[in-house]
Each structure stands twice: as C-alpha cells, then as structure tokens.
Amino acid sequence: MPNLSFSSVFWLLVQGLSMLLLVLATATVHNASGLFFDKLEIFGAYSALVFSMFSAIFALIALSFSLTDPAGRPLTLMTAGVSLLLLLTTAALLMSGVTFEGPSYPALAAAAMMVSRALGVALLPPRGDRTGLIEGFGSLCLAFAAGAIWWVFDPAFVAIGFATGLLLSWPHLVDGINAFADKVFRKAALATGARNLAPGAFTAIARAQHIVIDRSAVMSGPDLMVTNVMAFNNEPKTLLAVAASAEAQSCHPVAVALRQLAAQWRVTIKLPDRFEPAPGLGVVALLGGQTVAIGTPDLLKRLKIDSFTADAIARSLEADGKTVLRVAVGDRVVGVLGLEGTLRQDAGVAGMALRAEGLTPWLFANDSTKTREALAGMLGLDLLAETKPDDNADDAVIRAFRAQECLILTLSPDRSALELRAARTSRASGRSGQSRLLAISDTDDIGAFPALKALAMRRDLLALRARQVLTGIWTLGGLFGAAGLLPVTAAPAAFLACLGVLLAFARFSAGIVRNNAIRG
C-alpha cells in the first residue's frame, strides 16, 4: 500500500466501505430474529445482493491501484470476472422464484472474494512469479464439482456448497506469495555486493542453469596492452607507426593501446586520409595513398589478401590467450600485432563458485578460436560454439541456448559496473528480445553473483514450500466449505491463517539468512 497520501487515504476509504458493506451483507444473509437485522433488509429479499454488489464495487475501486501493474492484473481480472458471475447468479436465483437454501450466498462470496483480493494485493504486492490463473481454475473446478454433487443429493444446498467451496479455495495471495521473502533476501543480496535488483530477479536467477560471461567482465580493466609487434620486412617501429596512424581516429581499446605504445616508442603518428571501421573485424584506412587494413583473417579474406604466413605466426600468440591482429599494406601482410588485457585475479574463483551453485559458466568472446580456447582454459569456463565477428552476448545465447533461460554477465556500457542480465530465447523462432537487467555490482565484486545465485535458490525453495502449504489450506478449506463443514463466514479466518503462514516463513527465512551471514 502506498505511503500516506491522497491516493492511500482514498484507498483506505473505499476499502473500509467495501468491508463495512460486506459485514452488512453477511448480517443480512444470516438474518436472525431481532429488530436490528430487520432494519437491515431495506431492499427486501434483494438486500444481501445489493450490499454485496456495492461491497464488490468499492473493492474493485481499491483494486484499480493494482490493475496498472501487469504482475497482479491476471488474477485480479479473473477474481472480478468470477465475482460478477456470482452476483448475476444471485440475481437470477432471486428473480426465478426457485426455492434454494441461501440464494444470496453466491453474492456474499463474490463480495468476500473482491475484498480479500484487494487486501491481498495491498499486503503482498504481486511479484509476477505466478499469475494465479491455474490455481483459480482449480478453485472453479472444485466449486463446480461440489455444486454437481449437491445437485444429486440435495439440490437446495447447491448455492451454499458452490459459493462456500469457491470462496474458501480461492487463491487470493498466490501471485504475491514471494513478497514475504523478497525483502529479507534483498537485504542479504545487498550485503553480498549486488544492488539495483529488478522485480522478479530472484526467480529468474534461481531458474537459470547457464550463465554466459562476456570477456569484458573477466578483465581487470578496459585497457589493452600491445605485447608483440612483429614486422616481416621492416623495423617494428615502422609497423607500429603504420598501425597507430591507421587507427588514429578510432577510440577503440585497440587504437588506444597502439597510440600509447607509439608514445612510449616516440613514433610519429599521421592522420589517415580515410578511415572505415569494420565492426568485429578491424579497420581499413587510406594512408599516404595506400590502403592499410588491420584486423582479423576474416577482414583480409573480405579484401582478398593472403594471410597464410601471418596466420602461422599468430597461432602461437593465440595459444597464450592474446588477441592477434594482422596488418596489411596494399595487398600484402606486413606484420602481426599481439595484444592482451589483464585478467581478474578472482575470475577463475568466480567461475568455480558459479559451478558450485548449479550454473554452467560459458565464455563469450569475439576473438579467434585459439584465443578463446586459451582464455576459457585459464578461467575454467566452458567455451561457446563458434561465434561470428559481429556477435554480442545476446546473439550467442540465441544459438547456444534455444528456448532455455540463461543469464548474461557483462560490463556496463560506461564500464563502471558489472551487469547481470536475463535473456530467454523463443522456442518457436529461436530469437530473443532485449536482455533484461537483473542486478549490478561494482567492478571489483564479481563474487556477488555466485552468492546471489545461492540466495535465489534458497529463497525460491522457501517460497515453494510456502506456496504448497497455502495451496493445502485453500484446498482443505474449499473441500470443508463445499461439504458444509465450514460456513462462508470462515473466510476471514482462513485469510488470516494464510497471512500467519507467510509470516512464519518470513521469520524462518530471515533466521536462515542471518545464520549464514554469521557463519560466513
């Protein structure tokens, strides 16, 4: 429920009116001899229907706060639809003149369902983990079965059995069942270094079995360092001058590394006459009237330049995990450049920790196969299938994990934080939409994500147990109500019992998190 404001005061007003009218409807249905109850029947035989109708309307107004939230909309709309049918059923029974025992019970159940749903949404905001539609259909099936059985044995009790069974088995809280644990586990996640957790992050993390780690996430910084300048027919300084000049107008980390080394070697850099980047492949520039190409073998193939000799030299550098670029002037390769970054010291440990939590870590990089194999071996990560030069991590997930939920760990665009994202491909098309941000951490906190997976699994298990207990309460309540062993007025007690179960689970989960923090 929102903070004290006009909207929250308005919510309290309409919800209070809906509860008051529900009490009046209940008193009218259970009319006993007495002057007070007689005065309540101001609409005659339709008094309970009218009070229930207005109670449901005011509850729907209170529920309008949640209708804008997609997470709670399905069950809210289903509750409103079922309640409307119950109100219409009551009106039809009263107008038909058929003698039923308790013909106003469906209307009373409709109002109680709407009031309970409004309270449930306010106390436990839906998280979107479950829509509640399956449980709702199950409740309807139970009620219809009860009505059919009573029709055979005692038709006069059909309305009471159907309405009571439906009300006591209705899953008012099922789509908000994870809210009781989210707050506790969110605090624990913040303590591990994760922050900005998105709604539903725990569920997405708990369900994932794979995590694709972008190479940028396992480097200690964005900077590359030129480690090898191998010229075939000229001095290394000449090769460096050509390469740095061709990249003079680029802000790519490779270009920055070349300019830094050129400054150290005191090599003069010239501006190219033309500069054309080839994303994922390299660059092509016009320098002194000659075409200069710097990049991968795929770039040279595109330009129809033979790189056989350079490829043989590059293999030894790629085996050490280095990024190797070929430099061609005109139609001839004149040298090879080797670059590398500094791997995070804790990257390998993070990979093992992710495996220990049930995730299979995969390395994504746009380098050559040899380089990627060397990096994956150093970090203890599995290697994704062959990637295309212009691939990003989302593209790699599409091909590698069709119709499977997968996490992506990468560096933020501003390189100030690590981002954990969720990407899921479509079973039909094999395509994925934009990956969804789940959490971030500081760049020195890669260990936050294995801890976050452990927390998500624990929280998911506790939520599952709570859901099983509540489903059992709803099922038993519906059965006892349909059998006439519980009255319709037992609904508030059942609602409070469900809240008590969730409170107990919340205390239990908080104790587990606290004990683990002390042990850690």
Backbone torsions as a table, in degrees:
resi	resn	phi	psi	omega
1	MET	NA	140.2	-175.9
2	PRO	-66.8	166.1	177.2
3	ASN	-64.5	162.9	-179.8
4	LEU	-54.9	111.4	-179.7
5	SER	-157.8	-177.5	179.0
6	PHE	-59.8	-42.8	-177.9
7	SER	-65.3	-39.3	-179.4
8	SER	-70.7	-38.5	176.5
9	VAL	-64.1	-40.7	178.3
10	PHE	-63.9	-40.4	177.8
11	TRP	-61.3	-46.4	179.5
12	LEU	-60.3	-38.5	-179.0
13	LEU	-64.6	-52.9	-176.5
14	VAL	-69.1	-34.7	178.6
15	GLN	-69.7	-37.5	176.4
16	GLY	-63.8	-41.7	177.0
17	LEU	-63.2	-40.5	179.7
18	SER	-64.5	-37.8	179.0
19	MET	-70.8	-39.7	177.7
20	LEU	-62.2	-45.2	179.1
21	LEU	-65.8	-32.0	176.3
22	LEU	-65.4	-40.9	177.5
23	VAL	-62.5	-43.3	178.5
24	LEU	-63.2	-40.7	178.1
25	ALA	-63.9	-40.7	179.1
26	THR	-64.0	-43.0	179.2
27	ALA	-63.6	-35.5	-179.6
28	THR	-70.7	-40.4	178.7
29	VAL	-63.7	-42.1	-179.7
30	HIS	-94.2	46.7	-176.2
31	ASN	-61.7	129.0	176.5
32	ALA	-122.4	169.2	179.5
33	SER	-66.5	132.6	-179.4
34	GLY	156.4	146.8	-175.9
35	LEU	-63.5	-39.0	-177.1
36	PHE	-61.9	-48.0	-178.3
37	PHE	-67.0	-33.8	177.8
38	ASP	-64.0	-36.9	179.6
39	LYS	-69.4	-22.7	178.7
40	LEU	-70.2	-25.2	-175.9
41	GLU	-82.6	58.8	-177.5
42	ILE	-75.7	-16.5	178.5
43	PHE	-109.4	17.6	178.6
44	GLY	67.2	-135.6	-178.8
45	ALA	-67.2	-16.6	-178.6
46	TYR	-95.0	8.3	-175.0
47	SER	-60.9	-48.6	-179.3
48	ALA	-62.4	-38.6	178.9
49	LEU	-63.9	-44.7	-177.9
50	VAL	-66.6	-46.4	178.2
51	PHE	-60.8	-42.1	179.9
52	SER	-65.3	-39.3	-179.0
53	MET	-63.2	-47.6	179.6
54	PHE	-68.0	-33.5	175.1
55	SER	-61.8	-43.5	179.1
56	ALA	-66.0	-36.9	-179.9
57	ILE	-65.5	-45.7	179.3
58	PHE	-66.0	-36.1	176.2
59	ALA	-65.4	-36.4	178.2
60	LEU	-66.3	-36.7	176.4
61	ILE	-62.9	-42.0	176.7
62	ALA	-63.8	-36.2	179.9
63	LEU	-73.1	-16.0	-179.9
64	SER	-60.7	-21.8	175.8
65	PHE	-65.0	-30.4	-177.2
66	SER	-93.5	-14.1	-177.4
67	LEU	-66.3	-22.3	177.4
68	THR	-78.1	-11.9	-179.7
69	ASP	-95.7	115.1	-178.2
70	PRO	-59.1	-26.1	-176.5
71	ALA	-64.1	-41.2	-176.5
72	GLY	-99.4	-2.3	-174.0
73	ARG	-64.5	-43.6	-176.0
74	PRO	-58.0	-52.4	-177.5
75	LEU	-69.1	-34.5	177.5
76	THR	-62.8	-46.8	179.3
77	LEU	-66.1	-36.9	178.0
78	MET	-66.2	-41.7	178.1
79	THR	-61.6	-44.2	179.1
80	ALA	-63.7	-41.2	179.6
81	GLY	-64.3	-44.1	179.3
82	VAL	-65.7	-40.2	179.3
83	SER	-63.0	-40.5	177.4
84	LEU	-61.0	-42.6	178.6
85	LEU	-64.0	-37.1	178.5
86	LEU	-66.6	-40.4	177.3
87	LEU	-63.9	-42.9	177.9
88	LEU	-65.3	-36.4	177.9
89	THR	-63.0	-43.3	178.7
90	THR	-61.5	-45.4	178.9
91	ALA	-59.7	-41.3	179.8
92	ALA	-65.4	-40.2	179.7
93	LEU	-65.3	-41.9	-179.2
94	LEU	-68.3	-36.2	-178.0
95	MET	-79.6	-22.5	-177.1
96	SER	-74.9	-25.5	-178.8
97	GLY	80.2	3.6	178.7
98	VAL	-71.0	138.1	-177.4
99	THR	-83.6	103.5	174.4
100	PHE	-116.5	147.5	173.7
101	GLU	-78.3	122.3	179.3
102	GLY	64.7	57.2	-178.9
103	PRO	-65.2	-17.6	-178.8
104	SER	-90.1	0.0	-178.6
105	TYR	-61.4	-40.7	177.6
106	PRO	-59.3	-38.9	178.1
107	ALA	-65.7	-41.2	178.2
108	LEU	-63.4	-40.0	177.0
109	ALA	-64.7	-37.3	178.9
110	ALA	-62.0	-46.8	179.7
111	ALA	-64.5	-42.3	-179.6
112	ALA	-64.7	-37.1	177.8
113	MET	-63.9	-42.8	-179.2
114	MET	-68.0	-42.2	179.0
115	VAL	-64.6	-43.6	180.0
116	SER	-64.7	-39.0	179.1
117	ARG	-65.3	-42.3	178.9
118	ALA	-62.6	-41.9	177.4
119	LEU	-66.0	-41.4	-179.1
120	GLY	-62.5	-42.8	179.2
121	VAL	-64.9	-37.2	-179.6
122	ALA	-70.7	-40.8	-176.9
123	LEU	-79.7	-37.9	-178.5
124	LEU	-129.0	86.4	-179.4
125	PRO	-56.8	130.4	-179.2
126	PRO	-56.0	141.9	-179.0
127	ARG	-103.8	-11.3	179.7
128	GLY	85.6	2.5	178.5
129	ASP	-68.0	-35.7	177.5
130	ARG	-138.1	143.4	177.7
131	THR	-81.2	-27.8	-177.4
132	GLY	87.0	-2.2	-177.4
133	LEU	-67.6	-37.3	179.5
134	ILE	-63.2	-46.6	178.9
135	GLU	-63.8	-37.2	178.1
136	GLY	-63.7	-42.7	177.5
137	PHE	-65.4	-35.4	176.2
138	GLY	-63.0	-40.2	177.3
139	SER	-64.1	-41.1	177.4
140	LEU	-62.5	-42.2	179.2
141	CYS	-62.2	-41.8	178.5
142	LEU	-61.7	-43.8	-178.5
143	ALA	-65.6	-42.9	179.7
144	PHE	-65.7	-37.2	177.9
145	ALA	-64.2	-41.2	178.6
146	ALA	-63.9	-43.8	178.4
147	GLY	-60.9	-40.6	-179.7
148	ALA	-65.7	-39.7	179.9
149	ILE	-66.3	-44.2	178.9
150	TRP	-66.3	-30.8	177.8
151	TRP	-61.9	-32.7	179.5
152	VAL	-77.4	-43.3	-172.5
153	PHE	-93.7	-36.9	-178.3
154	ASP	-155.7	86.3	-175.8
155	PRO	-56.4	-26.8	-178.5
156	ALA	-67.3	-19.5	-176.1
157	PHE	-99.7	6.8	-175.6
158	VAL	-60.7	-47.1	-176.2
159	ALA	-62.4	-43.0	-179.1
160	ILE	-68.1	-46.2	-178.6
161	GLY	-63.1	-43.0	-180.0
162	PHE	-64.8	-49.7	-174.9
163	ALA	-66.8	-44.2	-178.1
164	THR	-67.9	-41.5	178.1
165	GLY	-63.1	-40.0	179.8
166	LEU	-68.0	-44.7	-177.3
167	LEU	-64.5	-46.3	-176.2
168	LEU	-74.6	-17.6	178.8
169	SER	-102.6	-0.4	-175.5
170	TRP	-71.8	130.5	-174.9
171	PRO	-82.7	72.5	-174.9
172	HIS	-60.3	-31.3	-169.0
173	LEU	-112.2	3.3	-167.0
174	VAL	-64.3	-35.9	-177.9
175	ASP	-82.8	-4.8	174.9
176	GLY	-114.9	16.7	-171.9
177	ILE	-67.6	-23.3	180.0
178	ASN	-84.1	-8.7	-177.8
179	ALA	-64.9	-30.2	-176.9
180	PHE	-66.3	-27.4	-178.2
181	ALA	-101.1	-20.5	-175.2
182	ASP	-57.3	-44.4	-176.5
183	LYS	-62.9	-42.7	-179.6
184	VAL	-64.1	-47.8	-176.2
185	PHE	-75.3	-24.2	175.5
186	ARG	-65.1	-40.9	176.8
187	LYS	-62.5	-40.9	178.3
188	ALA	-65.1	-37.5	178.4
189	ALA	-65.4	-39.5	177.2
190	LEU	-62.4	-35.9	179.8
191	ALA	-67.4	-26.6	179.1
192	THR	-81.3	-11.7	-179.7
193	GLY	113.2	-9.2	177.5
194	ALA	-81.5	147.5	179.3
195	ARG	-149.2	172.6	-179.3
196	ASN	54.4	45.2	179.4
197	LEU	-67.7	130.5	-179.7
198	ALA	-81.2	155.8	174.3
199	PRO	-57.7	134.5	-179.0
200	GLY	79.1	8.2	-177.5
201	ALA	-64.7	-42.2	-178.8
202	PHE	-60.1	-42.9	-179.0
203	THR	-65.8	-44.7	179.9
204	ALA	-62.5	-40.8	-179.5
205	ILE	-68.9	-40.3	-178.4
206	ALA	-65.8	-34.7	-176.3
207	ARG	-80.9	-22.5	-176.1
208	ALA	-70.1	143.4	177.0
209	GLN	-115.1	-12.1	-178.8
210	HIS	-129.7	150.5	173.7
211	ILE	-138.3	124.3	178.3
212	VAL	-96.0	120.7	-176.8
213	ILE	-103.6	116.6	176.7
214	ASP	-68.0	143.4	-179.8
215	ARG	-55.6	-35.8	-178.6
216	SER	-60.9	-26.6	-177.4
217	ALA	-77.0	-17.6	-178.0
218	VAL	-106.6	8.4	176.1
219	MET	-96.7	145.0	-177.5
220	SER	-72.8	-13.7	178.5
221	GLY	-169.0	169.5	-177.9
222	PRO	-77.2	-13.5	-172.6
223	ASP	-77.0	138.9	171.3
224	LEU	-104.3	160.9	178.8
225	MET	-131.7	131.2	177.5
226	VAL	-78.5	117.5	-177.1
227	THR	-106.0	-21.2	-176.5
228	ASN	-137.8	126.7	173.2
229	VAL	-125.4	98.3	-172.6
230	MET	-112.4	101.5	179.5
231	ALA	-93.0	140.8	-177.3
232	PHE	-83.8	-45.1	-174.3
233	ASN	-124.2	-1.9	-177.0
234	ASN	-129.0	178.2	175.4
235	GLU	-71.1	148.6	176.5
236	PRO	-54.8	-34.6	-180.0
237	LYS	-64.0	-36.4	179.4
238	THR	-66.1	-43.7	177.9
239	LEU	-62.0	-42.6	179.9
240	LEU	-64.9	-39.3	179.1
241	ALA	-62.4	-42.0	178.9
242	VAL	-64.6	-47.4	-176.7
243	ALA	-66.2	-45.3	-178.7
244	ALA	-66.8	-35.6	177.8
245	SER	-67.9	-41.6	178.2
246	ALA	-62.1	-32.4	-178.9
247	GLU	-97.2	12.6	-172.6
248	ALA	-61.6	-29.0	-177.4
249	GLN	-98.9	9.8	-178.0
250	SER	-102.7	149.2	175.9
251	CYS	-109.2	11.5	178.3
252	HIS	-64.7	147.5	178.5
253	PRO	-53.4	-32.8	176.8
254	VAL	-63.8	-45.0	179.9
255	ALA	-63.3	-40.5	178.7
256	VAL	-62.4	-43.2	179.7
257	ALA	-63.8	-40.0	178.7
258	LEU	-65.4	-40.9	179.8
259	ARG	-68.7	-35.6	177.5
260	GLN	-64.5	-44.1	179.0
261	LEU	-67.2	-37.0	177.9
262	ALA	-62.0	-37.8	177.5
263	ALA	-66.2	-39.2	178.9
264	GLN	-66.6	-38.7	-179.1
265	TRP	-85.6	-2.6	-179.5
266	ARG	59.0	48.5	178.6
267	VAL	-98.7	133.9	-179.9
268	THR	-76.1	133.0	179.8
269	ILE	-109.9	134.2	177.0
270	LYS	-111.4	152.7	176.7
271	LEU	-80.8	135.9	179.9
272	PRO	-73.5	154.0	176.7
273	ASP	-73.2	-29.0	178.5
274	ARG	-149.7	143.4	-177.8
275	PHE	-136.1	123.2	-179.1
276	GLU	-130.0	105.2	177.1
277	PRO	-73.7	145.6	175.0
278	ALA	-120.6	93.9	-173.8
279	PRO	-51.8	128.1	179.3
280	GLY	81.7	-9.3	-177.1
281	LEU	-118.3	-41.1	-177.3
282	GLY	148.6	-147.5	-179.8
283	VAL	-138.7	155.5	173.0
284	VAL	-128.5	128.5	-177.8
285	ALA	-134.5	157.8	174.5
286	LEU	-107.4	116.9	-173.7
287	LEU	-132.4	116.0	178.9
288	GLY	60.6	32.5	179.1
289	GLY	83.8	-1.1	179.8
290	GLN	-116.6	147.7	177.8
291	THR	-83.5	127.1	178.4
292	VAL	-116.1	125.9	178.5
293	ALA	-118.5	131.0	178.5
294	ILE	-130.0	118.9	179.8
295	GLY	168.8	-149.3	-173.0
296	THR	-89.6	169.8	175.6
297	PRO	-59.8	-31.3	179.5
298	ASP	-64.1	-35.6	177.5
299	LEU	-66.4	-43.0	-180.0
300	LEU	-67.2	-35.8	176.7
301	LYS	-63.6	-39.7	179.0
302	ARG	-62.3	-33.7	179.9
303	LEU	-90.4	1.5	179.8
304	LYS	59.5	47.3	177.6
305	ILE	-113.6	128.0	-179.8
306	ASP	-73.3	126.6	-179.4
307	SER	-123.9	27.7	-175.4
308	PHE	-59.4	-48.5	-178.0
309	THR	-63.7	-43.6	-179.8
310	ALA	-64.7	-36.6	-179.3
311	ASP	-64.5	-38.4	179.4
312	ALA	-63.2	-40.3	179.2
313	ILE	-71.6	-36.1	-175.7
314	ALA	-66.4	-29.0	-175.1
315	ARG	-59.9	-40.1	-179.5
316	SER	-66.5	-35.8	178.5
317	LEU	-72.5	-39.7	-180.0
318	GLU	-66.3	-30.4	177.7
319	ALA	-64.4	-20.9	177.2
320	ASP	-92.0	7.0	178.1
321	GLY	84.0	16.4	-177.8
322	LYS	-90.9	152.5	171.9
323	THR	-86.7	125.8	-175.2
324	VAL	-115.5	129.3	178.2
325	LEU	-118.8	138.6	176.0
326	ARG	-94.0	142.6	178.2
327	VAL	-116.2	121.6	-179.9
328	ALA	-122.3	138.0	174.6
329	VAL	-117.9	121.2	-174.0
330	GLY	68.7	-123.7	-179.4
331	ASP	-112.3	24.3	-176.6
332	ARG	-135.0	137.2	176.2
333	VAL	-78.7	127.7	-175.8
334	VAL	-111.0	-5.8	179.6
335	GLY	175.6	176.5	-177.8
336	VAL	-133.3	139.6	176.5
337	LEU	-115.5	134.6	175.7
338	GLY	-113.0	130.5	-179.6
339	LEU	-130.8	150.8	175.2
340	GLU	-151.4	156.1	174.1
341	GLY	-110.2	175.5	-179.8
342	THR	-96.2	120.5	179.1
343	LEU	-73.1	146.7	174.7
344	ARG	-63.1	139.6	179.8
345	GLN	-67.9	-28.6	-177.2
346	ASP	-98.0	8.0	-176.4
347	ALA	-65.6	-43.9	178.8
348	GLY	-65.1	-38.6	178.1
349	VAL	-65.5	-40.0	178.1
350	ALA	-62.8	-38.8	177.8
351	GLY	-61.6	-43.9	178.1
352	MET	-65.9	-38.1	179.4
353	ALA	-65.5	-38.0	177.6
354	LEU	-64.7	-39.7	176.8
355	ARG	-63.2	-40.6	-179.0
356	ALA	-63.5	-25.4	179.9
357	GLU	-93.2	8.9	175.1
358	GLY	93.7	7.5	177.3
359	LEU	-100.1	139.8	173.3
360	THR	-95.5	113.5	-177.8
361	PRO	-86.8	132.5	179.5
362	TRP	-120.7	144.4	178.6
363	LEU	-96.3	131.9	172.7
364	PHE	-114.8	127.1	176.9
365	ALA	-153.0	152.9	-179.9
366	ASN	-94.5	10.4	-177.1
367	ASP	-77.4	-178.7	177.4
368	SER	-68.5	164.6	-178.0
369	THR	-59.2	-43.5	-179.8
370	LYS	-61.5	-43.6	180.0
371	THR	-64.5	-44.3	-179.2
372	ARG	-65.3	-39.4	177.8
373	GLU	-62.9	-41.0	179.5
374	ALA	-65.1	-44.0	179.8
375	LEU	-64.7	-43.5	179.7
376	ALA	-61.9	-39.1	177.8
377	GLY	-65.7	-40.3	178.9
378	MET	-63.4	-36.3	-173.5
379	LEU	-96.0	-7.7	-178.3
380	GLY	71.1	33.1	-179.1
381	LEU	-109.2	154.1	172.4
382	ASP	-77.5	153.7	-176.1
383	LEU	-105.2	129.1	176.7
384	LEU	-66.6	161.5	176.6
385	ALA	-61.7	170.0	-176.7
386	GLU	-50.2	130.3	180.0
387	THR	-104.7	156.8	176.6
388	LYS	-88.7	153.7	-175.2
389	PRO	-58.0	-35.3	-177.3
390	ASP	-98.4	15.8	178.5
391	ASP	-69.1	151.6	162.9
392	ASN	-117.4	-179.2	-175.3
393	ALA	-62.6	-35.9	178.4
394	ASP	-62.1	-41.3	178.5
395	ASP	-62.5	-40.5	179.9
396	ALA	-64.7	-37.3	179.0
397	VAL	-64.8	-37.9	-178.7
398	ILE	-58.3	-46.4	-176.5
399	ARG	-77.5	-34.8	-172.4
400	ALA	-86.9	-31.8	-172.1
401	PHE	-131.7	66.1	179.8
402	ARG	-65.0	131.0	175.6
403	ALA	59.6	25.5	176.7
404	GLN	-123.5	145.8	177.1
405	GLU	-78.5	134.0	-174.4
406	CYS	-143.4	145.4	175.7
407	LEU	-99.3	152.3	177.2
408	ILE	-127.7	124.9	176.5
409	LEU	-109.3	119.6	-176.4
410	THR	-145.6	173.6	177.7
411	LEU	-88.9	140.5	179.7
412	SER	-64.5	156.3	-178.8
413	PRO	-55.6	-34.5	178.8
414	ASP	-88.0	5.2	176.0
415	ARG	59.2	26.9	-179.3
416	SER	-103.4	-9.5	-176.1
417	ALA	-154.6	161.1	172.1
418	LEU	-93.7	138.5	-178.7
419	GLU	-117.0	133.5	172.1
420	LEU	-105.4	120.9	-175.2
421	ARG	-122.3	157.4	177.3
422	ALA	-112.9	129.9	177.2
423	ALA	-131.1	133.7	178.1
424	ARG	-134.1	128.3	-179.9
425	THR	-86.3	157.7	178.4
426	SER	-85.8	133.6	179.8
427	ARG	-63.6	-30.6	-175.6
428	ALA	-79.8	-46.3	-171.6
429	SER	-106.0	-16.6	-176.8
430	GLY	75.2	12.6	-179.7
431	ARG	-105.6	157.2	176.4
432	SER	-127.5	149.7	175.2
433	GLY	-81.8	-169.3	178.4
434	GLN	-62.7	130.4	179.0
435	SER	-62.6	148.7	-174.1
436	ARG	-102.5	131.3	179.8
437	LEU	-71.4	127.0	179.2
438	LEU	-103.3	-44.3	-176.7
439	ALA	-162.7	161.5	175.5
440	ILE	-133.8	163.4	174.3
441	SER	-148.1	164.9	174.4
442	ASP	-63.7	156.2	-175.9
443	THR	-64.1	-18.7	178.6
444	ASP	-97.2	15.8	-176.4
445	ASP	-123.4	48.2	179.2
446	ILE	-66.8	-24.0	178.0
447	GLY	-68.5	-10.4	178.5
448	ALA	-65.4	-28.4	-172.2
449	PHE	-79.2	-38.6	170.3
450	PRO	-60.9	-39.6	177.6
451	ALA	-65.0	-35.7	179.0
452	LEU	-66.8	-37.4	176.5
453	LYS	-63.5	-42.3	179.2
454	ALA	-62.8	-43.2	178.6
455	LEU	-64.3	-41.6	-178.9
456	ALA	-63.7	-40.1	178.8
457	MET	-65.0	-42.4	-179.4
458	ARG	-66.4	-43.1	179.7
459	ARG	-66.2	-39.2	179.6
460	ASP	-64.4	-38.6	179.8
461	LEU	-66.7	-43.1	179.5
462	LEU	-65.7	-39.6	177.8
463	ALA	-64.0	-37.9	178.2
464	LEU	-63.7	-43.9	179.1
465	ARG	-63.1	-42.7	178.7
466	ALA	-62.5	-41.4	179.7
467	ARG	-64.5	-38.0	179.0
468	GLN	-65.1	-41.3	179.4
469	VAL	-65.6	-45.1	-179.5
470	LEU	-66.2	-38.3	177.0
471	THR	-63.0	-37.1	175.6
472	GLY	-64.2	-40.8	178.0
473	ILE	-63.1	-45.3	-179.6
474	TRP	-63.8	-40.4	-179.0
475	THR	-65.8	-47.3	179.0
476	LEU	-64.0	-41.8	178.2
477	GLY	-60.3	-42.5	179.0
478	GLY	-65.2	-40.6	179.2
479	LEU	-66.0	-45.7	179.9
480	PHE	-66.0	-38.4	178.6
481	GLY	-66.9	-42.3	179.6
482	ALA	-65.4	-30.3	-180.0
483	ALA	-83.5	-3.2	-179.9
484	GLY	83.1	10.2	-179.6
485	LEU	-85.2	-19.2	176.0
486	LEU	-126.2	137.0	177.9
487	PRO	-81.2	166.8	178.8
488	VAL	-64.5	-25.3	179.4
489	THR	-72.0	-3.6	176.4
490	ALA	-78.6	-6.5	-177.3
491	ALA	-58.1	-45.8	178.7
492	PRO	-60.4	-39.5	179.2
493	ALA	-64.9	-39.7	177.9
494	ALA	-65.1	-40.0	178.4
495	PHE	-62.3	-45.0	178.5
496	LEU	-65.8	-34.8	177.7
497	ALA	-63.4	-39.6	178.1
498	CYS	-65.1	-41.5	177.0
499	LEU	-63.5	-37.6	177.5
500	GLY	-63.6	-39.4	177.3
501	VAL	-62.3	-44.5	179.6
502	LEU	-65.0	-38.0	177.5
503	LEU	-63.5	-41.2	178.2
504	ALA	-62.9	-42.5	178.1
505	PHE	-66.1	-36.2	178.9
506	ALA	-63.6	-44.0	178.2
507	ARG	-64.1	-39.2	-179.7
508	PHE	-64.8	-45.8	-179.9
509	SER	-65.2	-38.2	178.0
510	ALA	-62.8	-38.7	178.4
511	GLY	-65.3	-39.4	178.8
512	ILE	-64.2	-46.7	-179.9
513	VAL	-61.9	-42.0	-178.9
514	ARG	-64.7	-43.0	-179.4
515	ASN	-66.0	-40.0	177.7
516	ASN	-65.1	-37.0	178.3
517	ALA	-64.6	-38.8	179.1
518	ILE	-66.9	-41.1	179.0
519	ARG	-66.1	-37.3	179.7
520	GLY	-67.8	NA	NA
